[in-house]
Amino acid sequence: QVQLVESGGGLVQSGGSLRLSCAASGFIFSTRPMNWYRQAPGKEREWVAFITSTGASTSYVDSVQGRFTIFRVNAKSTVYLQMNSLKPEDTAVYYCKTSYNGINYWGKGTLVTVSS
């Protein structure tokens, strides 16, 4: 079965960095685009970043452009989110997501807390 497992969250000071990982299994990882989403307390889940199956193309929500980088290592079936210059408003649970056979799959998320 498809599984996505996020890790790497934690508490960091404003201006700091974190790298999130999402380990995938149960499907041919190298054929699927991947996304990162986040959900802040009391807010709706929002899309953060996208990467194509080969990693050749990426896109970001405006609020993280220039600070976050999504990349993948297909040999490890893992997608990453490098987060730099973190701000308190980046505090959220971060999720990875893919679609396979018409079904959306989500991980359980990893919590990122940025203190001011």
C-alpha positions in Angstrom: 0.0 0.0 0.0 1.0 3.6 -0.6 2.8 5.1 2.5 4.2 8.6 3.0 6.2 9.2 6.2 7.4 12.7 7.0 10.2 13.5 9.4 12.5 16.4 10.3 10.2 18.8 12.1 11.0 20.5 15.3 11.4 23.7 17.2 13.6 26.3 15.6 14.3 30.0 16.2 13.2 32.6 13.7 15.9 32.9 10.9 16.9 29.2 11.4 16.7 26.3 9.0 15.1 22.8 8.9 15.1 20.0 6.3 12.0 17.9 6.1 11.9 14.5 4.6 9.1 12.4 3.2 9.9 8.7 2.6 7.6 7.0 0.1 6.7 3.4 -0.5 4.1 1.3 -2.2 4.4 2.9 -5.6 7.0 3.7 -8.3 8.2 6.9 -6.7 10.2 8.1 -9.8 7.0 8.3 -11.8 5.0 10.6 -9.6 5.1 14.3 -8.9 5.2 15.2 -5.2 3.8 18.1 -3.2 4.3 19.6 0.3 1.4 21.2 2.1 1.1 22.8 5.5 -1.6 23.5 8.0 -1.2 26.2 10.6 -3.2 26.2 13.8 -6.8 27.4 13.1 -6.2 27.7 9.4 -6.9 25.6 6.3 -4.3 23.4 4.7 -2.3 25.2 2.0 -0.1 24.0 -0.8 3.5 24.9 -0.3 5.7 23.4 -3.0 5.5 21.0 -6.0 8.1 19.0 -7.9 7.8 17.0 -11.1 8.7 13.2 -11.2 12.2 13.9 -12.4 12.8 16.9 -10.3 13.4 19.1 -13.3 10.7 21.5 -12.4 9.5 23.0 -9.2 7.0 25.6 -8.0 6.2 27.4 -4.7 3.6 29.4 -3.0 4.7 33.1 -3.0 5.2 33.2 0.8 8.0 30.7 0.7 9.6 31.5 -2.7 13.3 32.1 -2.3 13.4 30.6 1.2 12.2 27.0 0.7 13.6 24.4 -1.8 11.9 21.2 -2.7 14.0 18.4 -4.1 14.0 14.6 -4.5 16.3 11.6 -4.6 14.4 9.0 -6.6 16.9 6.3 -5.7 15.9 6.8 -2.1 12.2 7.3 -2.8 12.4 10.5 -0.8 11.3 14.1 -1.3 12.7 16.9 0.8 11.8 20.4 1.8 14.8 22.6 2.7 13.5 25.5 4.7 15.7 28.5 5.4 15.1 31.9 6.9 12.2 30.5 8.8 9.6 32.9 10.2 7.0 32.4 13.0 4.3 32.3 10.4 5.9 29.2 8.9 4.7 27.3 12.1 2.5 24.5 10.9 2.2 20.8 10.4 3.8 19.9 7.1 2.5 17.1 4.9 3.7 15.5 1.8 1.2 14.4 -0.8 1.0 12.4 -4.0 -1.6 11.1 -6.4 -1.6 7.5 -7.6 -4.3 5.8 -9.6 -6.6 8.8 -9.1 -6.3 8.7 -5.3 -4.6 11.4 -3.2 -2.3 10.0 -0.5 -1.1 12.0 2.5 1.4 11.4 5.2 0.6 12.0 8.8 2.6 15.2 8.9 5.5 16.6 10.9 5.3 19.7 13.2 7.4 22.7 12.6 7.4 25.4 15.3 9.3 28.7 14.7 9.8 30.8 17.7 10.2 34.6 17.5 
